[in-house]
Each structure stands twice: as structure tokens, then as C-alpha cells.
């Protein structure tokens, strides 16, 4: 292996091993702080963010994305509705369902997040177009991978729990 290739592998190991974990932890802690500032729980805040990112959806869809139970989603929706962040509307195709819509976005959410956005924008000014393209591609592709792995882990957990329940049930 050449010196350049070895250097590339070491940098990739550093990114995957330490830097990605530190970045993830700092983002989680930041969003906990944002949620606290908004008077929300972290789960409520991230569900609100999913609605902002993906648009209106049924509570069951939000539950499928997050892995939250229907009871937990009901609580999240009630808290976000009480806080004025979302509203429920009847599903025009299924009267039993409700569609979750973002309510008018209060300006204070942006006020809480803007200082970090400005600081990150300042950091990004130090990168050229090629580097920014690589960063954007890395973030998009790893976000997709993380969503996929989260779903896989939930499925494995449910499967394992179901298997344990079957082992404990008496056989006829």
C-alpha cells in the first residue's frame, strides 16, 4: 500500500472512529438544548423536525419513521399541538386517520438555531466548491445510511423480542 493510500485509510479511520462519533454526540446535545429552550422534550423536537423535513404525514407514518409506539406518538402530537407547533387535520382519504401539519412556524425556533447556522456558515467559507460538494455528499449519503441502520436495528430488536416471547409461551 502506498503512502498516500495509507494516509487516506488513517484519515478515514479517524473520521469513522472518533470524529463522526464526536460530531454525532455534539449534535444530539445541541438538539437537547434547543428542545429545552423551546420547552419541548428531545423526542418532540426531533418529531417536529421530521415533519418540517418530510412534510405533512399521518401519526402512524411518524411512528414508523421514529420507531415510537402509537401511544408515544399520541403524546408527542398532543404536546406539539399544545405548544402551537402543529395541527391535526382529517385525512381526506381515510376518516379514521389524522394528518399532522406544521402550524405557522414561530420565529423563535429560527432565533434559537440561527447563531449556530451562522457559525457553521462561517466555517464553510473556508472550503472550496469541490470540498463543499464532498461534504454535502458525505452528509447526504451517511444520513441515508443512518436511517437505514436505525430501521434495521429496530427490526432486529422487534424480531429478537418476538422470538423471546415465543420461547416463553407454552406450547400446546
N, C-alpha and C positions, 0 to 999 in steps of 0.2 A: 504494500500500500504506500502510495506516495505521501510526501509530507503535507501537501495541500489537502489530500483526501483525508488524512489522519486528523488534520486541524478541523476540517469540516465535520467529521464524526464527533470530535470532542465538543465542538460548539453545539451540535445537535443534541448531544447527551446533556449538556449544561441547560439547554432550553427545555428539553423534556423533563429532566430530573429536578432541577431546582427553580429555574426562572418561571416556568409555567405554573408550578405549584405556588410560588410566592405571588405571582400575578393573580391567580385564582383566589387565593386567600384574601389579598388586599381588596379585590372587587367584592367578594362576599361581605367583608367587614364594612366597606363603604356603603353597600346597599342596606345593610343592617342600620347603619347610622342615618341614611336617607329615610328609611322606613320609620325609625324613631322620630325623626324631625317632622315627618308628615302625620305622626300619630297613628301609624299602622304597624302591623307585625311584618316581619320579613316575607312571609309567605304571601300575605295580602299584597304587598308591594310588587313582588315578582309576578303574581297573577295579573295585577294591573298592567305591568309592563308587557306581559304576553298579549293581553287584549290590545294594547297600543300597537304592538308589533304585528300581530296577525289579524287584527280586526275583530268585528263582532262574531260571537260564537255562542253556542249553547253551553250551559254549565257542564253538561256531560262531556263535551269536547275539551273544555278546560281541565276537567278531571282526568281525561285520557292523556292529555299532554303532560300534566304535572304528576300523575300517579296518586292524586289525592282522592279520598273516598267521596261519595256523593254528600255525606254529612259534612265533611270538612269543606267542600266547595260551597255548600249552603251557607256555612258560617262566614267564609271569605266574602261571598257575594253580599250577604247581609251587612257586613262591616263596611265594605267598599260603597255600598248604596247609602248607608247611614252617613258616611263621610262625604258623600256627594261626588264620588269618582265614577260611578257607573249607574246605569238604569237598566231595568228589565223590560223587555217588550215581548209580546206574544209572538211565537214562531208562526209565520203565515202558512206554513205547510203542515204543522203538527201542533194542534191546540194544547197538547199536554206539555210542550216544551216552552221555555222562555229563552230569548236571545239576549245575551249580555252586550250592552252597548256602552262605550265610554260616554260619560256625561261631559259637559263642557269642561275642558281641561283647565283646572285652576292654574293661574300664572305662578303660584308659589312653588309648584313642583319644579318648574324650569328654574326658578330662582335658587332652589336648593342645589340643583345639578350643574348649573352654568359655570360656577367657579372651576370645577374640575374639568369641564369641557374646554374652557378657555386655556387652562394649564396644559391639557393634553394637546390641544391645537398648537400651542407654542412649542411643545416638544417635537411635534410632527413637522414643523417648519424647517427642522434640521435635516430632513430626509429628502432625497431627490425623488422624481417620479417613479423610477424603477424600484427604489426601496419602498415607497408608499404602496405601489402595486403589490409587491411581495407581502407587505404587512397585511394589506386588505385581503389578499388571497389566503394567507395563513389564518387570519381570524375567521373568515367565512367557512373555510374548509374544516377547521377544528371545531367550530360551533356545531356544524352538521354532525361531525363525529361524536361530539359530546352528547348531543341529543339522542343519537342512535345508541350509544353505550348506556345512557341513562335508561332508555326504554328496555334494552336487553337486560340490564341488571334488575329492573322491576319485574320483568317477565320471569327471570330465573328465580327471583325471590318468591314470587307467587307460586311458581311451579314447585319449588322446594317446600313451601308451606303446605301446598295441596298434597304433596307426597307424604309429608309428616302426618297430616290429618288422616290420609288413607291408611297409613300404617297403624294409627291408633284406633281406627274404627274396628269394631268387632266384625268378624267375617261371618256371614250367615251359614 
